[in-house]
């Protein structure tokens, strides 16, 4: 079986918006995902799609409460300093999640150090290198390793670094209250290698005032009808243009929604598949550019893109997920001016998966913490209402509770949406998510697609002047940098 060598050369794709699902108040720290020098650490991992029906099957339907198994809180009898575990994170948010849990379990406070906040981006090579260095020989061994979804497979698919959670009491029925995408991503070769506490279903955040002006109503049902599929999206874009508005800031804005339409993995057994989602993105971005349907912004995470979030902008909507609200609030978007709908396609953007270091000195405690943040419904509700490290839970029963009366009156996203309960949108969108076709290499393919798209839509560029040229560029980059064949 072919193998693909995975390196931590994260400096290419991670500048393109690998997301960090986190508190809105900390999103400004994550605007620039630029990666610096890449680590030299390498590992090999099979890129074959190993997820099976048995890996991902769940029995619960939305709203059904299933009595799942539990991992009991361990006894501290006989513990000493050697049983202390270290929780790593790229910023302060994941540590806050664990601290929130420990508020109700103070007996573990002396045995859990959440101070290993490295103060970098979640996709920054410095974070990955620091974790790897300490896995290899650090005094503060990374017992709990959160990772952005774009790079989590770097650790979860490496048995030399991370533990199989099935060996520490986890069973599939513990996830029966969770969305299907959870185990699709968390399992590898039949092993459970990670948990998550976040669902990051994509949605479309739209300007209510523009909707009223152009469509006569800002009601989510009216707006969803205007964005219900891609054909309708483009028709609405023309309607908005005629009225003096742009549907999005730039062509890049639609990328995650288009990419999640993939029918097959982009990479299988070291072979690249240029399937419809790749070609469609290049074509849709070109259509948006050629027909002048955007505000002309090139790329994301830049001043022009942020400026279009302000109330004086002519941009109608942004594709975004739960954590993205904090980014908008931090860049001039006004609470109450926005509404939310699912849009043309259910999709995901970002997320955090959490692994356990295989040589942790206290696997009982580490496994219990992962169980509580990844499976416990009551804690999931508490975490969302804390406005800490997630706005939408990976636990569908928790989200149903939040939809039906348990959401805090002070929930920041509700205020942002002018009183709209976002779980009306997120519950539907999360049910439509699938992560069974994700590979570690996707982040690099995404970068090649965006580079090709930018060049294609640059009138001064002569190297890429057609969709075929763009596809050829993607293939060549995948071959030379990722050693992928067709």
C-alpha positions in Angstrom: 0.0 0.0 0.0 1.4 3.4 -1.0 2.2 5.9 1.7 2.4 9.6 1.6 5.1 11.3 3.7 3.4 14.0 5.8 5.7 16.9 6.8 4.9 19.9 8.9 5.6 22.2 6.0 2.5 24.1 7.0 3.6 27.5 5.7 1.6 27.2 2.5 -2.0 26.3 3.2 -2.3 27.6 6.7 -2.2 31.2 5.6 -5.4 30.7 3.6 -7.7 30.7 6.6 -7.3 27.5 8.5 -9.9 28.2 11.1 -9.6 28.4 14.8 -12.9 27.8 16.5 -12.7 30.0 19.6 -14.1 32.8 21.7 -15.1 35.8 19.7 -13.2 38.0 22.0 -10.0 36.3 21.0 -10.6 36.2 17.2 -8.5 39.3 16.5 -5.5 37.3 17.6 -6.1 34.9 14.8 -6.6 37.2 11.8 -3.2 36.4 10.3 -2.6 32.7 10.0 0.8 33.2 8.3 3.2 30.4 9.1 6.9 30.9 9.6 9.7 28.4 9.2 8.4 24.9 8.9 9.6 22.1 11.2 11.6 19.3 9.8 9.7 16.6 11.6 8.1 14.0 9.3 5.9 11.0 9.7 4.2 8.6 7.3 0.5 8.1 7.2 -1.7 6.2 4.8 -3.9 8.6 2.9 -6.3 5.9 1.8 -9.9 6.6 2.8 -10.2 4.1 5.7 -13.6 5.1 7.1 -16.2 2.4 6.8 -19.9 2.3 7.5 -19.2 0.5 10.8 -16.8 3.3 11.7 -19.4 6.0 11.4 -22.8 4.5 12.1 -24.8 6.1 14.8 -28.3 5.2 15.9 -29.6 8.5 17.3 -31.7 10.8 15.3 -31.8 14.6 16.0 -33.2 15.2 19.4 -33.2 11.6 20.6 -31.5 11.2 23.9 -29.5 8.0 24.0 -28.2 6.5 27.3 -24.6 6.2 26.3 -21.8 4.6 28.3 -19.6 6.7 30.5 -16.0 7.0 31.6 -16.0 7.4 35.4 -14.1 10.2 37.1 -10.9 8.6 38.4 -9.9 8.4 42.0 -6.9 10.5 43.0 -5.8 8.1 45.7 -2.1 7.6 45.7 -1.4 10.3 43.1 1.6 12.6 43.4 3.3 15.2 41.2 4.3 12.5 38.7 0.6 12.1 37.7 0.3 15.7 36.6 -0.7 16.2 32.9 -0.1 19.1 30.6 -2.8 20.4 28.3 -1.3 22.1 25.2 -3.0 24.8 23.1 -2.1 27.4 20.5 -4.0 30.1 22.3 -5.9 30.5 25.6 -9.2 29.1 24.5 -8.8 25.4 24.9 -7.3 25.8 28.3 -10.4 27.8 29.3 -12.5 24.9 28.2 -10.6 22.5 30.5 -10.6 25.1 33.3 -14.4 25.3 32.9 -14.7 21.6 33.3 -12.5 21.6 36.4 -14.6 24.2 38.1 -16.9 21.3 39.0 -14.0 18.9 39.7 -11.6 20.8 41.9 -9.9 17.6 43.1 -8.1 17.4 39.8 -6.9 21.0 39.7 -3.4 20.2 41.0 -3.0 17.5 38.4 -3.9 19.4 35.3 -1.7 22.2 34.0 -3.5 24.3 31.4 -0.9 27.0 31.1 0.8 25.6 28.0 -0.6 28.3 25.8 1.9 28.8 23.0 0.3 32.1 21.7 0.4 31.2 18.0 -2.0 30.4 15.3 -3.6 26.9 15.3 -2.0 26.1 12.0 1.3 27.7 12.8 4.3 25.4 12.3 5.6 26.7 15.6 2.7 25.1 17.5 3.2 21.8 15.7 6.9 21.8 16.3 6.6 22.6 20.0 4.1 19.8 20.5 6.3 17.4 18.6 9.5 18.4 20.5 7.8 17.8 23.8 6.2 14.6 22.7 9.8 13.4 21.9 11.7 14.6 25.0 9.9 17.3 26.8 9.6 17.5 30.6 6.1 18.8 30.2 4.7 16.0 28.0 1.7 16.9 25.9 -1.0 14.6 27.4 -3.8 16.5 25.7 -3.3 17.9 22.2 -5.9 20.1 20.6 -5.4 20.6 16.9 -7.1 22.6 14.1 -9.1 20.3 11.9 -6.8 21.2 9.0 -3.8 19.5 10.7 -5.3 17.2 13.3 -4.8 14.2 11.2 -1.0 14.9 11.4 -1.2 13.6 14.9 -4.4 11.4 14.9 -3.0 9.3 12.1 0.3 8.7 13.8 0.2 5.8 16.3 3.7 6.7 17.5 2.5 9.9 19.0 -1.2 9.6 19.9 -3.2 6.9 21.7 -6.1 4.8 20.6 -8.9 6.0 22.9 -10.6 2.6 22.6 -7.8 1.3 24.8 -8.8 3.7 27.6 -12.5 3.0 28.0 -14.1 4.8 25.0 -16.9 2.9 23.2 -18.9 3.9 20.1 -22.1 4.2 22.1 -20.6 7.2 23.9 -21.0 9.2 20.7 -24.6 8.2 19.9 -25.7 11.7 20.8 -23.2 13.3 18.5 -23.3 14.1 14.8 -22.2 11.6 12.2 -19.3 13.7 11.1 -17.7 13.3 14.5 -16.5 9.7 14.2 -16.0 10.1 10.4 -13.1 12.3 11.2 -12.0 11.0 14.6 -11.5 7.4 13.6 -8.5 6.1 11.7 -7.9 2.5 10.6 -10.6 1.3 13.0 -9.1 3.2 16.0 -10.5 6.2 17.8 -7.8 8.8 17.8 -9.5 12.0 18.7 -12.5 13.7 20.2 -14.1 17.1 19.5 -16.5 19.4 21.3 -17.3 21.7 18.4 -19.5 21.6 15.4 -18.7 24.3 12.9 -21.5 24.1 10.4 -21.2 26.8 7.8 -24.0 29.3 7.2 -24.5 32.6 5.4 -24.6 35.7 7.5 -26.5 38.4 5.6 -27.2 42.1 6.0 -30.7 42.6 7.1 -31.0 46.2 5.7 -29.9 45.1 2.3 -32.3 42.2 2.3 -35.2 44.6 3.1 -34.1 47.0 0.4 -33.7 44.5 -2.4 -36.0 41.6 -1.4 -38.6 43.5 0.6 -37.9 41.4 3.7 -35.1 40.4 6.0 -36.9 37.2 7.2 -34.5 34.2 7.1 -37.0 32.1 5.1 -37.2 34.8 2.4 -33.4 35.1 2.3 -32.8 31.3 2.2 -35.1 31.1 -0.8 -32.9 33.6 -2.5 -29.8 31.5 -1.7 -31.2 28.0 -1.7 -28.8 26.5 -4.4 -26.0 27.7 -6.5 -28.1 28.6 -9.6 -30.3 30.7 -7.3 -27.3 32.2 -5.6 -25.9 33.5 -8.9 -29.3 34.8 -10.0 -29.6 36.7 -6.7 -26.1 38.0 -7.1 -27.2 39.6 -10.4 -30.3 41.0 -8.7 -28.1 42.5 -6.0 -25.7 43.9 -8.6 -28.5 45.7 -10.4 -29.5 47.3 -7.1 -26.0 48.5 -6.4 -24.7 45.8 -4.1 -22.2 42.9 -4.2 -23.3 39.5 -3.0 -19.9 38.7 -1.4 -16.6 40.6 -0.8 -14.6 38.4 -3.2 -14.7 35.1 -5.1 -12.8 33.3 -2.3 -15.7 33.7 0.1 -17.6 30.7 -1.4 -14.7 28.2 -1.1 -15.7 26.1 1.9 -19.3 25.7 0.7 -18.1 24.5 -2.7 -15.4 22.3 -1.4 -17.7 20.4 0.9 -19.6 19.3 -2.1 -16.9 16.8 -2.9 -18.1 13.3 -3.9 -14.7 11.6 -3.5 -11.5 12.3 -1.5 -9.1 14.5 -3.4 -6.3 12.1 -2.5 -6.4 8.3 -2.2 -3.3 6.1 -2.1 -1.0 9.0 -3.3 -3.3 9.7 -6.3 -4.9 13.1 -6.9 -8.5 13.2 -8.0 -9.7 16.4 -9.7 -13.4 15.9 -9.1 -16.3 18.3 -9.5 -15.8 20.3 -6.4 -12.3 21.4 -7.6 -13.4 22.4 -11.0 -16.6 23.9 -9.7 -14.7 26.2 -7.4 -12.5 27.5 -10.1 -15.5 28.0 -12.4 -17.7 29.7 -9.8 -14.9 32.0 -8.7 -14.3 33.0 -12.3 -18.0 33.6 -12.9 -18.2 35.9 -9.8 -15.1 37.8 -11.0 -16.0 38.0 -14.7 -19.6 39.2 -14.1 -18.6 41.7 -11.5 -20.7 40.2 -8.8 -18.3 40.8 -5.9 -16.7 43.8 -4.3 -13.4 42.9 -6.0 -11.6 41.7 -2.9 -8.7 39.3 -3.7 -8.2 36.7 -0.9 -9.5 36.7 2.7 -8.1 37.9 6.0 -7.0 41.3 4.6 -8.0 44.9 5.2 -10.3 45.1 2.2 -12.1 41.9 3.3 -12.6 43.1 6.8 -13.8 46.5 5.7 -16.7 45.0 3.9 -18.1 43.8 7.2 -18.9 47.3 8.3 -22.3 48.9 8.1 -21.4 51.3 5.3 -20.3 48.4 3.0 -22.3 47.4 -0.1 -21.5 43.7 0.5 -24.6 41.6 1.2 -23.2 38.4 2.9 -20.3 36.4 4.3 -20.0 32.7 4.4 -19.1 31.8 7.9 -19.4 29.4 10.8 -20.1 29.8 14.5 -16.6 31.0 15.4 -16.7 33.5 12.5 -19.1 35.8 14.3 -16.3 36.9 16.6 -14.2 37.8 13.6 -17.0 39.9 12.2 -17.7 41.6 15.5 -14.0 42.4 15.9 -13.9 44.1 12.4 -16.8 46.5 12.5 -19.9 44.3 11.9 -22.7 45.7 14.0 -24.8 43.5 16.4 -28.3 43.3 15.1 -27.5 44.2 11.5 -27.2 40.6 10.5 -29.3 37.4 10.0 -28.3 33.9 9.2 -29.4 31.1 6.8 -27.9 27.8 5.7 -27.3 29.0 2.1 -26.7 27.0 -1.0 -24.9 24.1 0.6 -24.4 22.6 4.1 -20.7 22.8 4.8 -18.1 23.1 7.6 -15.3 25.5 8.2 -12.8 24.8 10.9 -13.0 22.9 14.2 -10.8 21.5 16.8 -10.1 17.8 17.4 -8.2 16.7 20.5 -5.8 13.8 20.8 -4.2 12.1 23.8 -0.4 11.7 23.8 0.3 7.9 23.9 2.8 8.2 26.7 0.8 10.4 29.1 1.7 9.7 32.7 -1.9 9.7 33.7 -4.1 8.2 30.9 -7.1 7.7 33.3 -7.3 11.4 33.9 -6.5 12.5 30.3 -9.1 10.0 28.9 -11.7 11.2 31.4 -11.2 14.9 30.4 -11.5 14.0 26.7 -14.7 12.0 27.5 -16.2 14.9 29.4 -15.5 17.6 26.8 -16.2 15.3 23.8 -19.2 13.2 25.0 -21.0 14.7 28.0 -24.2 16.5 27.1 -24.5 18.6 30.2 -21.0 20.0 29.9 -21.6 20.7 26.2 -24.6 22.9 27.1 -22.6 24.6 29.8 -19.6 25.2 27.4 -21.7 26.9 24.7 -23.4 29.1 27.3 -20.1 30.1 28.8 -19.2 31.9 25.5 -15.8 30.4 25.8 -14.4 28.1 23.2 -17.4 27.1 21.0 -20.7 28.5 19.8 -22.1 25.2 18.5 -21.6 21.8 20.0 -20.7 18.5 18.3 -23.4 17.0 20.6 -26.7 17.2 18.7 -28.8 16.6 21.9 -27.0 19.5 23.5 -27.8 21.7 20.5 -31.5 20.6 20.6 -31.6 21.7 24.2 -30.0 25.1 23.3 -32.5 25.5 20.5 -35.4 24.7 22.8 -35.0 27.0 25.8 -31.6 26.4 27.4 -29.6 29.0 25.4 -28.4 31.9 27.6 -30.2 35.2 27.1 -26.7 36.8 26.9 -25.5 34.5 24.1 -23.4 36.8 21.9 -24.4 35.3 18.5 -28.1 35.9 19.3 -27.4 39.5 19.8 -25.4 39.6 16.6 -28.3 38.2 14.7 -30.8 40.6 16.1 -32.5 38.1 18.3 -32.5 35.1 15.9 -31.6 31.9 17.6 -28.6 30.6 15.5 -29.4 27.0 16.4 -32.4 27.3 14.1 -29.7 27.3 11.3 -26.9 25.4 12.9 -28.9 22.3 13.8 -30.0 21.8 10.2 -26.6 22.6 8.8 -24.7 20.3 11.2 -27.0 17.4 10.4 -25.9 17.7 6.8 -22.1 17.6 7.5 -19.9 14.8 6.3 -16.1 14.6 7.0 -15.6 11.1 5.6 -13.7 12.3 2.6 -11.2 14.6 4.4 -7.4 13.9 4.1 -4.4 15.6 5.6 -3.3 16.8 2.2 -6.5 18.7 1.5 -5.1 21.9 3.1 -2.4 22.0 0.4 -4.8 21.3 -2.5 -6.9 24.1 -1.2 -3.9 26.5 -1.4 -3.1 25.4 -4.9 -6.8 26.0 -5.9 -6.8 29.5 -4.5 -3.5 30.4 -6.1 -4.8 29.1 -9.5 -8.0 31.0 -9.0 -6.3 34.3 -8.1 -4.0 34.0 -11.1 -6.9 33.1 -13.5 -8.8 36.2 -12.3 -5.8 38.5 -12.6 -5.9 40.2 -16.0 -2.1 40.8 -15.8 -1.3 37.1 -15.3 -0.4 35.3 -18.5 0.5 31.9 -17.1 -3.0 30.8 -16.1 -5.7 32.1 -18.6 -8.3 29.4 -18.6 -9.9 26.9 -16.2 -7.9 24.1 -17.9 -4.7 26.1 -17.1 -5.8 26.4 -13.5 -6.4 22.6 -13.2 -3.1 21.9 -14.8 -1.4 24.1 -12.2 -3.1 22.3 -9.4 -2.0 19.0 -10.7 1.6 20.1 -11.2 1.9 21.6 -7.7 0.4 18.4 -6.2 2.9 16.3 -8.1 6.0 18.4 -7.3 5.2 19.4 -3.7 3.1 16.4 -2.5 4.4 13.7 -4.8 0.9 12.8 -6.0 0.2 11.0 -9.2 -3.0 11.2 -11.2 
